[in-house]
Amino acid sequence: MLVWLCVAAGLLVGPAVAAEAPRTLAQAQTGLTTAELVSAILGYTAWIEPDRNGLLLCVSRGATDAEAILAHAKLQRLRWPLSGRSIEPDEPPPTPCDVIIFEGWQALPQRQALRSLAGRPVLSIGQGSEFCSDGGLFCLTPDSAGLRFEVNLDAVSRSGLRVHPQVLRLARPRPQGVSG
């Protein structure tokens, strides 16, 4: 439950602080479920000025935890209302998505989608270290102790999103050249 312990601080780190991080990728271990972790990440993220009256969470159709992700996310107390919708894997993500949960995508369409999102205020969450290498912001990997997550600090910095500093403190830098 380490992720939840840091909610009370209430400070936000802007892109400039994330850009100063000594490593591109950082990682942390948590005992939370995927739905709980996604919800916590949403709670640590701020959109400076959403284009609409709320945020749109887009979850790949057929994602293992799609219903639980949507249910947990809607319980999160965010600055703007949150709605959810399913999207098709391997298709270009709809423009109004503010958060995209990638699951079940083929490598090439996923890379293309992540390239199209680069520099936009879209929170992208996917599976495996390669997701961060391809430009995703948060990468989730199940293991024997629960979930490991990685944060692509460079992509977060370029996105224009503000991420709570406790997410960055939870993430331990991994040595360069060491994968998953």
C-alpha positions in Angstrom: 0.0 0.0 0.0 3.0 2.3 -0.3 1.5 4.3 -3.1 -1.5 5.4 -1.0 0.7 6.6 1.9 1.9 9.6 -0.1 -1.4 11.2 -1.1 -1.5 13.7 1.8 1.5 15.9 0.8 -0.6 17.7 -1.9 2.3 19.2 -3.8 2.7 19.0 -7.6 5.9 18.7 -9.6 6.0 20.4 -12.9 7.7 19.2 -16.1 10.9 21.1 -15.3 11.5 19.1 -12.1 10.9 15.8 -13.9 13.3 16.8 -16.7 16.1 17.2 -14.1 15.9 13.6 -13.0 19.2 11.8 -13.4 17.7 8.8 -15.2 15.2 8.4 -18.0 13.4 5.5 -16.4 12.6 4.9 -12.7 10.8 2.0 -11.1 9.0 1.0 -8.0 7.3 -2.1 -6.6 3.8 -2.1 -5.2 1.3 -4.6 -3.8 -1.7 -2.8 -5.4 -3.8 -4.4 -8.1 -3.6 -2.9 -11.6 -6.9 -1.1 -11.1 -5.7 0.4 -7.8 -2.4 1.5 -9.2 -4.0 3.1 -12.3 -6.4 4.9 -9.9 -3.4 6.1 -7.8 -1.5 7.3 -10.9 -4.6 9.3 -11.9 -4.7 10.8 -8.4 -1.1 12.0 -8.7 -1.5 13.5 -12.2 -2.9 17.0 -13.0 -3.9 18.3 -16.4 -3.2 22.0 -16.5 -6.1 22.9 -18.7 -8.3 20.1 -20.0 -10.0 20.9 -23.3 -13.4 19.9 -22.1 -15.4 19.9 -18.9 -13.8 16.7 -17.8 -11.3 13.9 -18.5 -11.8 10.9 -20.8 -10.2 7.6 -19.7 -9.9 5.3 -22.7 -9.3 1.6 -22.0 -8.4 -1.0 -24.7 -11.4 -3.2 -25.4 -10.8 -6.6 -23.8 -8.2 -5.4 -21.3 -8.1 -7.9 -18.5 -9.0 -5.4 -15.7 -11.0 -3.0 -17.9 -14.2 -2.9 -15.7 -12.2 -2.7 -12.4 -9.9 0.1 -13.9 -13.0 2.2 -14.8 -14.7 1.6 -11.5 -11.7 2.4 -9.4 -10.8 5.5 -11.5 -14.3 6.9 -11.1 -13.9 6.7 -7.3 -10.8 8.8 -7.4 -11.4 12.4 -6.3 -10.0 14.4 -9.3 -10.1 18.0 -10.1 -12.3 17.4 -13.2 -15.1 14.8 -13.8 -13.9 11.5 -15.3 -15.7 9.5 -17.9 -14.6 6.2 -19.5 -14.9 4.5 -22.8 -13.5 1.4 -24.5 -11.2 1.7 -27.6 -10.1 -0.8 -30.1 -6.5 -2.1 -29.8 -4.3 -1.3 -32.8 -6.5 1.6 -34.0 -5.4 5.2 -33.7 -6.6 6.5 -30.3 -9.4 9.0 -30.4 -8.3 12.6 -30.0 -10.4 13.3 -26.9 -8.7 10.7 -24.7 -6.8 12.2 -21.8 -5.8 8.9 -20.4 -5.2 5.7 -22.4 -4.7 2.2 -21.0 -3.0 0.2 -23.6 -3.4 -3.6 -23.4 -3.5 -6.2 -26.2 -1.9 -4.0 -28.8 0.6 -5.3 -31.4 4.0 -3.7 -31.2 4.0 -1.5 -34.3 0.5 0.1 -33.9 1.3 0.7 -30.3 4.6 2.5 -31.2 2.8 4.6 -33.8 0.1 5.5 -31.3 2.7 6.5 -28.7 4.6 8.6 -31.3 1.3 10.4 -32.1 0.8 11.2 -28.4 4.4 12.5 -27.8 4.3 16.0 -26.3 0.5 15.9 -25.8 -1.0 16.0 -22.3 -2.2 12.4 -22.5 -1.4 9.9 -19.7 -0.4 6.7 -21.3 -0.2 3.5 -19.3 0.8 0.1 -20.7 2.5 -3.2 -20.0 6.1 -4.1 -20.0 9.4 -2.1 -20.1 9.2 -1.8 -23.8 6.1 0.4 -23.5 8.2 3.0 -21.7 11.0 2.6 -24.2 8.5 3.3 -27.0 7.4 6.6 -25.3 4.7 5.5 -22.9 4.5 7.3 -19.5 3.8 4.5 -17.0 4.7 0.9 -17.6 3.2 -1.9 -15.5 4.7 -5.4 -15.1 3.2 -8.1 -12.9 5.7 -10.1 -10.9 5.7 -12.5 -7.9 5.5 -9.5 -5.4 2.6 -7.7 -7.1 3.2 -5.0 -9.7 6.3 -3.3 -10.7 5.8 0.0 -12.4 8.2 2.2 -14.3 7.9 5.9 -15.0 9.4 7.4 -18.2 10.5 10.7 -16.8 11.4 12.2 -20.1 8.0 11.4 -21.6 6.3 12.8 -18.5 8.3 16.0 -18.8 7.4 16.4 -22.5 3.7 15.7 -22.0 3.0 18.9 -20.0 1.2 16.9 -17.3 2.0 17.7 -13.7 2.8 14.6 -11.7 2.8 14.5 -7.8 6.4 14.3 -6.7 5.7 11.2 -4.5 5.3 9.1 -7.7 8.8 10.1 -8.6 10.1 9.3 -5.1 8.4 5.9 -5.2 10.3 5.1 -8.4 13.8 3.9 -7.8 16.2 4.7 -10.7 17.4 1.6 -12.4 20.9 1.3 -13.7 21.1 2.3 -17.4 21.3 -0.6 -19.7 19.4 -2.9 -17.4 16.0 -4.0 -18.6 12.9 -5.3 -16.8 
